[in-house]
Amino acid sequence: MGARKYTVFFFLLCSILLSWAVSAEQSGKAANDLPIFDAHIHYNHDVWDAISPVDAIRRLRELGIKRVMVSSSSDKGTQQLYQVAPAFVVPVLRPYRKRGTIETWMYDETVIPYLHERLNKYRYAAIGELHIDGEQAYTPVMQEIIHLAKKYHLILHVHSDAQAIKFIFKQYPGARILWAHAGFDYAVIVGKLMDKHHNLWADLSFRGEIINQGRLMKAWRILLERHADRFLFGLDTYEPQRWLQLKYAMQWQRDLLNALPRDVAKKIAYENGEKMIRFYDVGEKVVVE
C-alpha cells in the first residue's frame, strides 16, 4: 500500500511538472510572438547609402515590429521611411541635422527656425531624441522646444539625467515625456519620478543589464509591474553598425517579455506605445495657440 502511495505521488508530481513546463513553453512562445512597438529608431544620414528605406523597413518588420517611432539626423531620413510606410512609421522631429552636435545643439539658435520650418511642413508625434542634462533644460533653445511641444501637443523624447526631467516638468507641468533609456538610472530613481509625474514614460533601449540569464533584477521587476503602462521598447539604431545587430538587440527584449507576466508583457511590447501616440493617430495637426 505504501509503495502504491509513492507511485501515485510520483506520477502526480510528474504531471504537475509537465503541466508547468508546457505552460512555461506556451507563455514563452506567446511572448516571442507578441508584436512590438519600437519607440526608439534612428535612420541617420550616414546609413542612407548602405541601407535603403525599403530595406530598413523590411529589416524592422522581420523582427515582429508592428510600428516604429523614427527620428533622424537629418529629418530627411525620417521622411524617407515615412514615404515608404506611412502606417508603420511614426515621425519624430530631431533637432540634429548631422552628427557631432549632441553636446552643442542646445546652444545653437539656428535650430529654432529649422524646427519651425519642419513643423509647418510635416506632422510629428514628438520632438527628439534630444540630449540634455541638468540646467541645460533652461537654455533658450530648449525653452523654445518646450514651447513647441506645448503648441503642437508633442511628446518630448529626452535623453537626459533625472534632474533635466524635473526641470522640464517644472517649466511645463503638462509635458508628455518619453525618457530615453530610462535615463540609464537606477530603478528607484525612475520609479520616484514616475510616481510623481503621470505623463512620464520610459524606453528601455540599451538596458540589457536589468535582466541576466532570463531573470529580472528584483527592483526592476517590481518597477515594471508597478508602472506596467509606461514602459516601451526601443532598438536605438544610433549608428550604421547597429542596423547589423538588430536580431541580437531584439532578442534581449524578447527575453525580458518572457520574464514578465503576460499582461505586463503585452503592455510593454506594444499597447503602451499605441496609447502614448493616440493624439498623433487622431489624424489632425494639433496646435494650441
ZADO-1210 file (C-alpha; in nm, 4 decimals, padded with zeros to 6 digits):
<atoms>
<atom x="00.0000" y="00.0000" z="00.0000" code="MET" pos="1"/>
<atom x="00.2876" y="00.2345" z="00.0906" code="GLY" pos="2"/>
<atom x="00.4602" y="00.1665" z="-00.2427" code="ALA" pos="3"/>
<atom x="00.1379" y="00.2394" z="-00.4266" code="ARG" pos="4"/>
<atom x="00.1055" y="00.5743" z="-00.2491" code="LYS" pos="5"/>
<atom x="00.4590" y="00.6688" z="-00.3527" code="TYR" pos="6"/>
<atom x="00.3828" y="00.5610" z="-00.7119" code="THR" pos="7"/>
<atom x="00.0677" y="00.7737" z="-00.7217" code="VAL" pos="8"/>
<atom x="00.2582" y="01.0677" z="-00.5681" code="PHE" pos="9"/>
<atom x="00.5402" y="01.0281" z="-00.8232" code="PHE" pos="10"/>
<atom x="00.3017" y="01.0316" z="-01.1201" code="PHE" pos="11"/>
<atom x="00.1105" y="01.3264" z="-00.9720" code="LEU" pos="12"/>
<atom x="00.4344" y="01.5202" z="-00.9282" code="LEU" pos="13"/>
<atom x="00.5418" y="01.4405" z="-01.2837" code="CYS" pos="14"/>
<atom x="00.2038" y="01.5562" z="-01.4110" code="SER" pos="15"/>
<atom x="00.2354" y="01.8855" z="-01.2264" code="ILE" pos="16"/>
<atom x="00.5914" y="01.9453" z="-01.3512" code="LEU" pos="17"/>
<atom x="00.4898" y="01.8604" z="-01.7071" code="LEU" pos="18"/>
<atom x="00.1963" y="02.0995" z="-01.6824" code="SER" pos="19"/>
<atom x="00.4290" y="02.3761" z="-01.5605" code="TRP" pos="20"/>
<atom x="00.6736" y="02.3058" z="-01.8406" code="ALA" pos="21"/>
<atom x="00.4013" y="02.3167" z="-02.1061" code="VAL" pos="22"/>
<atom x="00.2602" y="02.6344" z="-01.9541" code="SER" pos="23"/>
<atom x="00.6038" y="02.7983" z="-01.9478" code="ALA" pos="24"/>
<atom x="00.6716" y="02.6935" z="-02.3054" code="GLU" pos="25"/>
<atom x="00.3370" y="02.8293" z="-02.4228" code="GLN" pos="26"/>
<atom x="00.3918" y="03.1511" z="-02.2281" code="SER" pos="27"/>
<atom x="00.7367" y="03.1976" z="-02.3779" code="GLY" pos="28"/>
<atom x="00.6106" y="03.1267" z="-02.7272" code="LYS" pos="29"/>
<atom x="00.3285" y="03.3733" z="-02.6769" code="ALA" pos="30"/>
<atom x="00.5764" y="03.6401" z="-02.5615" code="ALA" pos="31"/>
<atom x="00.8022" y="03.5679" z="-02.8577" code="ASN" pos="32"/>
<atom x="00.5065" y="03.6120" z="-03.0904" code="ASP" pos="33"/>
<atom x="00.3925" y="03.9448" z="-02.9432" code="LEU" pos="34"/>
<atom x="00.4098" y="04.2348" z="-03.1880" code="PRO" pos="35"/>
<atom x="00.6470" y="04.5149" z="-03.0899" code="ILE" pos="36"/>
<atom x="00.6023" y="04.8901" z="-03.0879" code="PHE" pos="37"/>
<atom x="00.9552" y="05.0315" z="-03.1136" code="ASP" pos="38"/>
<atom x="00.9836" y="05.3806" z="-02.9669" code="ALA" pos="39"/>
<atom x="01.3480" y="05.4493" z="-03.0497" code="HIS" pos="40"/>
<atom x="01.4640" y="05.4158" z="-03.4107" code="ILE" pos="41"/>
<atom x="01.7028" y="05.6467" z="-03.5998" code="HIS" pos="42"/>
<atom x="01.7644" y="05.6492" z="-03.9744" code="TYR" pos="43"/>
<atom x="02.0558" y="05.8930" z="-03.9912" code="ASN" pos="44"/>
<atom x="02.2331" y="06.0368" z="-04.2951" code="HIS" pos="45"/>
<atom x="02.5323" y="05.8023" z="-04.2587" code="ASP" pos="46"/>
<atom x="02.3203" y="05.4919" z="-04.3183" code="VAL" pos="47"/>
<atom x="02.1154" y="05.6004" z="-04.6204" code="TRP" pos="48"/>
<atom x="02.3649" y="05.4785" z="-04.8816" code="ASP" pos="49"/>
<atom x="02.4157" y="05.1390" z="-04.7150" code="ALA" pos="50"/>
<atom x="02.0546" y="05.0582" z="-04.6262" code="ILE" pos="51"/>
<atom x="01.7727" y="05.1861" z="-04.8437" code="SER" pos="52"/>
<atom x="01.4422" y="05.2986" z="-04.6890" code="PRO" pos="53"/>
<atom x="01.2698" y="04.9875" z="-04.8272" code="VAL" pos="54"/>
<atom x="01.5409" y="04.7622" z="-04.6822" code="ASP" pos="55"/>
<atom x="01.5293" y="04.9399" z="-04.3457" code="ALA" pos="56"/>
<atom x="01.1541" y="04.8878" z="-04.3192" code="ILE" pos="57"/>
<atom x="01.1929" y="04.5227" z="-04.4197" code="ARG" pos="58"/>
<atom x="01.4568" y="04.4600" z="-04.1518" code="ARG" pos="59"/>
<atom x="01.2363" y="04.6064" z="-03.8819" code="LEU" pos="60"/>
<atom x="00.9240" y="04.4179" z="-03.9860" code="ARG" pos="61"/>
<atom x="01.1115" y="04.0880" z="-03.9960" code="GLU" pos="62"/>
<atom x="01.1684" y="04.1278" z="-03.6207" code="LEU" pos="63"/>
<atom x="00.7961" y="04.1329" z="-03.5492" code="GLY" pos="64"/>
<atom x="00.7800" y="04.5100" z="-03.5135" code="ILE" pos="65"/>
<atom x="00.4359" y="04.6488" z="-03.5968" code="LYS" pos="66"/>
<atom x="00.5156" y="05.0188" z="-03.5648" code="ARG" pos="67"/>
<atom x="00.8169" y="05.2459" z="-03.5070" code="VAL" pos="68"/>
<atom x="00.8814" y="05.5956" z="-03.3814" code="MET" pos="69"/>
<atom x="01.1585" y="05.7299" z="-03.6064" code="VAL" pos="70"/>
<atom x="01.3820" y="06.0342" z="-03.5665" code="SER" pos="71"/>
<atom x="01.6855" y="06.1130" z="-03.7751" code="SER" pos="72"/>
<atom x="01.9836" y="06.3389" z="-03.8312" code="SER" pos="73"/>
<atom x="01.8700" y="06.4991" z="-04.0533" code="SER" pos="74"/>
<atom x="01.4919" y="06.4769" z="-04.0664" code="ASP" pos="75"/>
<atom x="01.5187" y="06.3732" z="-04.4318" code="LYS" pos="76"/>
<atom x="01.5797" y="06.0161" z="-04.3146" code="GLY" pos="77"/>
<atom x="01.2569" y="06.0078" z="-04.1167" code="THR" pos="78"/>
<atom x="01.0618" y="06.1428" z="-04.4109" code="GLN" pos="79"/>
<atom x="01.2150" y="05.8824" z="-04.6445" code="GLN" pos="80"/>
<atom x="01.0965" y="05.5982" z="-04.4204" code="LEU" pos="81"/>
<atom x="00.7559" y="05.7605" z="-04.3756" code="TYR" pos="82"/>
<atom x="00.7061" y="05.7823" z="-04.7521" code="GLN" pos="83"/>
<atom x="00.7724" y="05.4082" z="-04.7838" code="VAL" pos="84"/>
<atom x="00.5432" y="05.3009" z="-04.4966" code="ALA" pos="85"/>
<atom x="00.3242" y="05.5809" z="-04.3541" code="PRO" pos="86"/>
<atom x="00.1126" y="05.3428" z="-04.1472" code="ALA" pos="87"/>
<atom x="00.4254" y="05.1835" z="-03.9988" code="PHE" pos="88"/>
<atom x="00.6384" y="05.4917" z="-03.9289" code="VAL" pos="89"/>
<atom x="00.5518" y="05.7482" z="-03.6614" code="VAL" pos="90"/>
<atom x="00.7637" y="06.0587" z="-03.7379" code="PRO" pos="91"/>
<atom x="00.9613" y="06.2269" z="-03.4615" code="VAL" pos="92"/>
<atom x="01.1424" y="06.5565" z="-03.5227" code="LEU" pos="93"/>
<atom x="01.5032" y="06.5631" z="-03.4074" code="ARG" pos="94"/>
<atom x="01.6869" y="06.8955" z="-03.3608" code="PRO" pos="95"/>
<atom x="02.0080" y="06.7468" z="-03.5043" code="TYR" pos="96"/>
<atom x="02.0874" y="06.7980" z="-03.8704" code="ARG" pos="97"/>
<atom x="02.4132" y="06.5996" z="-03.8621" code="LYS" pos="98"/>
<atom x="02.6379" y="06.4053" z="-03.6271" code="ARG" pos="99"/>
<atom x="02.8637" y="06.5773" z="-03.3761" code="GLY" pos="100"/>
<atom x="02.6108" y="06.8212" z="-03.2315" code="THR" pos="101"/>
<atom x="02.4892" y="06.6233" z="-02.9295" code="ILE" pos="102"/>
<atom x="02.6781" y="06.8433" z="-02.6833" code="GLU" pos="103"/>
<atom x="02.6243" y="07.1786" z="-02.8580" code="THR" pos="104"/>
<atom x="02.2791" y="07.1801" z="-03.0203" code="TRP" pos="105"/>
<atom x="02.1094" y="07.3361" z="-02.7166" code="MET" pos="106"/>
<atom x="02.3247" y="07.6495" z="-02.7621" code="TYR" pos="107"/>
<atom x="02.2692" y="07.6749" z="-03.1392" code="ASP" pos="108"/>
<atom x="01.9828" y="07.9156" z="-03.2052" code="GLU" pos="109"/>
<atom x="01.9694" y="07.8199" z="-03.5749" code="THR" pos="110"/>
<atom x="01.7945" y="07.5051" z="-03.4512" code="VAL" pos="111"/>
<atom x="01.4814" y="07.7098" z="-03.3775" code="ILE" pos="112"/>
<atom x="01.3927" y="07.8203" z="-03.7351" code="PRO" pos="113"/>
<atom x="01.4786" y="07.4680" z="-03.8548" code="TYR" pos="114"/>
<atom x="01.2236" y="07.3165" z="-03.6169" code="LEU" pos="115"/>
<atom x="00.9616" y="07.5747" z="-03.7107" code="HIS" pos="116"/>
<atom x="01.0127" y="07.5017" z="-04.0794" code="GLU" pos="117"/>
<atom x="00.9729" y="07.1260" z="-04.0330" code="ARG" pos="118"/>
<atom x="00.6713" y="07.1569" z="-03.8044" code="LEU" pos="119"/>
<atom x="00.4967" y="07.3806" z="-04.0563" code="ASN" pos="120"/>
<atom x="00.5629" y="07.1299" z="-04.3331" code="LYS" pos="121"/>
<atom x="00.5086" y="06.7869" z="-04.1731" code="TYR" pos="122"/>
<atom x="00.3205" y="06.6142" z="-03.8917" code="ARG" pos="123"/>
<atom x="00.5059" y="06.4606" z="-03.5984" code="TYR" pos="124"/>
<atom x="00.4194" y="06.2754" z="-03.2805" code="ALA" pos="125"/>
<atom x="00.7199" y="06.4004" z="-03.0849" code="ALA" pos="126"/>
<atom x="01.0349" y="06.6117" z="-03.0728" code="ILE" pos="127"/>
<atom x="01.3568" y="06.4244" z="-03.0011" code="GLY" pos="128"/>
<atom x="01.5538" y="06.2212" z="-02.9285" code="GLU" pos="129"/>
<atom x="01.7433" y="06.5143" z="-02.7803" code="LEU" pos="130"/>
<atom x="02.0328" y="06.5096" z="-02.5332" code="HIS" pos="131"/>
<atom x="02.0386" y="06.7427" z="-02.2346" code="ILE" pos="132"/>
<atom x="02.1480" y="06.7284" z="-01.8737" code="ASP" pos="133"/>
<atom x="02.0611" y="06.9323" z="-01.5682" code="GLY" pos="134"/>
<atom x="02.0268" y="07.3068" z="-01.6213" code="GLU" pos="135"/>
<atom x="02.0645" y="07.2714" z="-01.9987" code="GLN" pos="136"/>
<atom x="01.6878" y="07.2324" z="-01.9801" code="ALA" pos="137"/>
<atom x="01.6760" y="07.6099" z="-01.9292" code="TYR" pos="138"/>
<atom x="01.8711" y="07.7196" z="-02.2370" code="THR" pos="139"/>
<atom x="01.6728" y="07.9428" z="-02.4768" code="PRO" pos="140"/>
<atom x="01.6756" y="07.6712" z="-02.7437" code="VAL" pos="141"/>
<atom x="01.5386" y="07.4088" z="-02.5061" code="MET" pos="142"/>
<atom x="01.2789" y="07.6521" z="-02.3755" code="GLN" pos="143"/>
<atom x="01.1585" y="07.7065" z="-02.7319" code="GLU" pos="144"/>
<atom x="01.1378" y="07.3307" z="-02.7840" code="ILE" pos="145"/>
<atom x="00.9243" y="07.3038" z="-02.4724" code="ILE" pos="146"/>
<atom x="00.7054" y="07.5808" z="-02.6128" code="HIS" pos="147"/>
<atom x="00.6715" y="07.3959" z="-02.9448" code="LEU" pos="148"/>
<atom x="00.5871" y="07.0709" z="-02.7671" code="ALA" pos="149"/>
<atom x="00.3071" y="07.2522" z="-02.5880" code="LYS" pos="150"/>
<atom x="00.1863" y="07.4344" z="-02.9004" code="LYS" pos="151"/>
<atom x="00.1726" y="07.1241" z="-03.1205" code="TYR" pos="152"/>
<atom x="00.0863" y="06.8821" z="-02.8399" code="HIS" pos="153"/>
<atom x="00.4020" y="06.6772" z="-02.8960" code="LEU" pos="154"/>
<atom x="00.5789" y="06.4224" z="-02.6813" code="ILE" pos="155"/>
<atom x="00.9348" y="06.5119" z="-02.5774" code="LEU" pos="156"/>
<atom x="01.1760" y="06.2210" z="-02.6313" code="HIS" pos="157"/>
<atom x="01.4536" y="06.3172" z="-02.3925" code="VAL" pos="158"/>
<atom x="01.7945" y="06.1568" z="-02.3348" code="HIS" pos="159"/>
<atom x="01.8918" y="06.3100" z="-02.0025" code="SER" pos="160"/>
<atom x="01.9637" y="06.2771" z="-01.6356" code="ASP" pos="161"/>
<atom x="01.6839" y="06.2842" z="-01.3811" code="ALA" pos="162"/>
<atom x="01.7481" y="06.6499" z="-01.2985" code="GLN" pos="163"/>
<atom x="01.6677" y="06.7645" z="-01.6517" code="ALA" pos="164"/>
<atom x="01.3404" y="06.5703" z="-01.6420" code="ILE" pos="165"/>
<atom x="01.2471" y="06.7565" z="-01.3238" code="LYS" pos="166"/>
<atom x="01.3371" y="07.0913" z="-01.4801" code="PHE" pos="167"/>
<atom x="01.1238" y="07.0248" z="-01.7895" code="ILE" pos="168"/>
<atom x="00.8224" y="06.9354" z="-01.5785" code="PHE" pos="169"/>
<atom x="00.8842" y="07.2469" z="-01.3694" code="LYS" pos="170"/>
<atom x="00.8577" y="07.4610" z="-01.6854" code="GLN" pos="171"/>
<atom x="00.5750" y="07.2607" z="-01.8387" code="TYR" pos="172"/>
<atom x="00.3839" y="07.0525" z="-01.5805" code="PRO" pos="173"/>
<atom x="00.1623" y="06.9087" z="-01.8539" code="GLY" pos="174"/>
<atom x="00.4546" y="06.7821" z="-02.0608" code="ALA" pos="175"/>
<atom x="00.4436" y="06.4297" z="-02.2005" code="ARG" pos="176"/>
<atom x="00.7958" y="06.2937" z="-02.1796" code="ILE" pos="177"/>
<atom x="00.9444" y="05.9712" z="-02.3148" code="LEU" pos="178"/>
<atom x="01.2660" y="05.9256" z="-02.1165" code="TRP" pos="179"/>
<atom x="01.5238" y="05.7584" z="-02.3394" code="ALA" pos="180"/>
<atom x="01.6942" y="05.4547" z="-02.1832" code="HIS" pos="181"/>
<atom x="01.5044" y="05.5289" z="-01.8608" code="ALA" pos="182"/>
<atom x="01.7858" y="05.7767" z="-01.8023" code="GLY" pos="183"/>
<atom x="02.0369" y="05.4928" z="-01.7598" code="PHE" pos="184"/>
<atom x="01.9362" y="05.5389" z="-01.3974" code="ASP" pos="185"/>
<atom x="01.8513" y="05.3131" z="-01.1055" code="TYR" pos="186"/>
<atom x="01.5042" y="05.1644" z="-01.0763" code="ALA" pos="187"/>
<atom x="01.4370" y="05.3562" z="-00.7556" code="VAL" pos="188"/>
<atom x="01.5094" y="05.6923" z="-00.9236" code="ILE" pos="189"/>
<atom x="01.2967" y="05.6102" z="-01.2276" code="VAL" pos="190"/>
<atom x="01.0188" y="05.4864" z="-01.0014" code="GLY" pos="191"/>
<atom x="01.0095" y="05.8032" z="-00.7900" code="LYS" pos="192"/>
<atom x="00.9801" y="06.0221" z="-01.0985" code="LEU" pos="193"/>
<atom x="00.7059" y="05.8041" z="-01.2465" code="MET" pos="194"/>
<atom x="00.5181" y="05.8079" z="-00.9169" code="ASP" pos="195"/>
<atom x="00.5181" y="06.1877" z="-00.9261" code="LYS" pos="196"/>
<atom x="00.4649" y="06.2501" z="-01.2977" code="HIS" pos="197"/>
<atom x="00.1890" y="06.0512" z="-01.4645" code="HIS" pos="198"/>
<atom x="00.2884" y="06.1737" z="-01.8119" code="ASN" pos="199"/>
<atom x="00.6372" y="06.0265" z="-01.7885" code="LEU" pos="200"/>
<atom x="00.7125" y="05.7183" z="-01.9977" code="TRP" pos="201"/>
<atom x="01.0495" y="05.5490" z="-02.0467" code="ALA" pos="202"/>
<atom x="01.2016" y="05.3428" z="-02.3233" code="ASP" pos="203"/>
<atom x="01.4230" y="05.0505" z="-02.2252" code="LEU" pos="204"/>
<atom x="01.6720" y="05.0658" z="-02.5120" code="SER" pos="205"/>
<atom x="02.0244" y="04.9616" z="-02.4118" code="PHE" pos="206"/>
<atom x="01.9093" y="04.8493" z="-02.0663" code="ARG" pos="207"/>
<atom x="02.0143" y="04.4884" z="-02.1137" code="GLY" pos="208"/>
<atom x="02.1789" y="04.4853" z="-01.7713" code="GLU" pos="209"/>
<atom x="01.8426" y="04.4699" z="-01.5952" code="ILE" pos="210"/>
<atom x="01.7987" y="04.1053" z="-01.6963" code="ILE" pos="211"/>
<atom x="02.0539" y="03.8274" z="-01.6633" code="ASN" pos="212"/>
<atom x="02.0055" y="03.4726" z="-01.7942" code="GLN" pos="213"/>
<atom x="01.6315" y="03.5226" z="-01.8130" code="GLY" pos="214"/>
<atom x="01.5996" y="03.6642" z="-01.4627" code="ARG" pos="215"/>
<atom x="01.4972" y="04.0230" z="-01.3992" code="LEU" pos="216"/>
<atom x="01.6650" y="04.2262" z="-01.1273" code="MET" pos="217"/>
<atom x="01.4208" y="04.2388" z="-00.8375" code="LYS" pos="218"/>
<atom x="01.3973" y="04.6187" z="-00.8255" code="ALA" pos="219"/>
<atom x="01.3235" y="04.6352" z="-01.1976" code="TRP" pos="220"/>
<atom x="01.0636" y="04.3591" z="-01.1839" code="ARG" pos="221"/>
<atom x="00.8785" y="04.5495" z="-00.9138" code="ILE" pos="222"/>
<atom x="00.9022" y="04.8749" z="-01.1097" code="LEU" pos="223"/>
<atom x="00.7970" y="04.7264" z="-01.4449" code="LEU" pos="224"/>
<atom x="00.4937" y="04.5661" z="-01.2845" code="GLU" pos="225"/>
<atom x="00.4052" y="04.8769" z="-01.0803" code="ARG" pos="226"/>
<atom x="00.4208" y="05.1052" z="-01.3836" code="HIS" pos="227"/>
<atom x="00.3470" y="04.8462" z="-01.6495" code="ALA" pos="228"/>
<atom x="00.1569" y="05.1027" z="-01.8560" code="ASP" pos="229"/>
<atom x="00.4521" y="05.3407" z="-01.9025" code="ARG" pos="230"/>
<atom x="00.7481" y="05.1428" z="-02.0368" code="PHE" pos="231"/>
<atom x="00.8282" y="05.0801" z="-02.4023" code="LEU" pos="232"/>
<atom x="01.0964" y="04.9062" z="-02.6073" code="PHE" pos="233"/>
<atom x="01.3493" y="05.0570" z="-02.8437" code="GLY" pos="234"/>
<atom x="01.6328" y="04.9242" z="-03.0591" code="LEU" pos="235"/>
<atom x="01.8070" y="05.2634" z="-03.0893" code="ASP" pos="236"/>
<atom x="01.9784" y="05.2398" z="-03.4293" code="THR" pos="237"/>
<atom x="02.2077" y="05.5299" z="-03.3428" code="TYR" pos="238"/>
<atom x="02.4882" y="05.4241" z="-03.5798" code="GLU" pos="239"/>
<atom x="02.5108" y="05.2226" z="-03.9048" code="PRO" pos="240"/>
<atom x="02.6612" y="04.9198" z="-03.7289" code="GLN" pos="241"/>
<atom x="02.3548" y="04.8956" z="-03.5093" code="ARG" pos="242"/>
<atom x="02.1416" y="04.8081" z="-03.8130" code="TRP" pos="243"/>
<atom x="02.3505" y="04.4912" z="-03.8470" code="LEU" pos="244"/>
<atom x="02.2803" y="04.3929" z="-03.4849" code="GLN" pos="245"/>
<atom x="01.9026" y="04.4182" z="-03.4841" code="LEU" pos="246"/>
<atom x="01.8314" y="04.0498" z="-03.4207" code="LYS" pos="247"/>
<atom x="02.0678" y="04.0423" z="-03.1228" code="TYR" pos="248"/>
<atom x="01.9219" y="04.3639" z="-02.9824" code="ALA" pos="249"/>
<atom x="01.5685" y="04.2321" z="-03.0210" code="MET" pos="250"/>
<atom x="01.6485" y="03.9016" z="-02.8512" code="GLN" pos="251"/>
<atom x="01.7083" y="04.0543" z="-02.5083" code="TRP" pos="252"/>
<atom x="01.3776" y="04.2371" z="-02.5391" code="GLN" pos="253"/>
<atom x="01.2054" y="03.9062" z="-02.6108" code="ARG" pos="254"/>
<atom x="01.3869" y="03.7580" z="-02.3090" code="ASP" pos="255"/>
<atom x="01.2511" y="04.0408" z="-02.0969" code="LEU" pos="256"/>
<atom x="00.8975" y="03.9770" z="-02.2202" code="LEU" pos="257"/>
<atom x="00.9326" y="03.6096" z="-02.1351" code="ASN" pos="258"/>
<atom x="01.0334" y="03.7015" z="-01.7807" code="ALA" pos="259"/>
<atom x="00.7226" y="03.9129" z="-01.7237" code="LEU" pos="260"/>
<atom x="00.3582" y="03.8241" z="-01.6584" code="PRO" pos="261"/>
<atom x="00.1583" y="03.8024" z="-01.9801" code="ARG" pos="262"/>
<atom x="-00.0499" y="04.1145" z="-01.9162" code="ASP" pos="263"/>
<atom x="00.2589" y="04.3228" z="-01.8382" code="VAL" pos="264"/>
<atom x="00.4451" y="04.1864" z="-02.1419" code="ALA" pos="265"/>
<atom x="00.1605" y="04.2876" z="-02.3751" code="LYS" pos="266"/>
<atom x="00.1596" y="04.6435" z="-02.2435" code="LYS" pos="267"/>
<atom x="00.5352" y="04.6940" z="-02.2762" code="ILE" pos="268"/>
<atom x="00.5545" y="04.5156" z="-02.6111" code="ALA" pos="269"/>
<atom x="00.3045" y="04.7314" z="-02.7978" code="TYR" pos="270"/>
<atom x="-00.0007" y="04.8550" z="-02.6075" code="GLU" pos="271"/>
<atom x="00.1780" y="05.1397" z="-02.4278" code="ASN" pos="272"/>
<atom x="00.3209" y="05.2788" z="-02.7476" code="GLY" pos="273"/>
<atom x="-00.0159" y="05.2870" z="-02.9189" code="GLU" pos="274"/>
<atom x="-00.1730" y="05.4648" z="-02.6220" code="LYS" pos="275"/>
<atom x="00.1124" y="05.7132" z="-02.5906" code="MET" pos="276"/>
<atom x="00.0738" y="05.8376" z="-02.9507" code="ILE" pos="277"/>
<atom x="-00.3063" y="05.8421" z="-02.9549" code="ARG" pos="278"/>
<atom x="-00.3060" y="06.2187" z="-03.0195" code="PHE" pos="279"/>
<atom x="-00.0980" y="06.1680" z="-03.3328" code="TYR" pos="280"/>
<atom x="-00.3325" y="05.8948" z="-03.4517" code="ASP" pos="281"/>
<atom x="-00.6292" y="06.1297" z="-03.4378" code="VAL" pos="282"/>
<atom x="-00.5022" y="06.2416" z="-03.7767" code="GLY" pos="283"/>
<atom x="-00.5164" y="06.6133" z="-03.7188" code="GLU" pos="284"/>
<atom x="-00.2392" y="06.8639" z="-03.6644" code="LYS" pos="285"/>
<atom x="-00.2986" y="06.9862" z="-03.3097" code="VAL" pos="286"/>
<atom x="-00.1894" y="07.3468" z="-03.2494" code="VAL" pos="287"/>
<atom x="-00.2513" y="07.5202" z="-02.9174" code="VAL" pos="288"/>
<atom x="-00.2138" y="07.8960" z="-02.9501" code="GLU" pos="289"/>
</atoms>
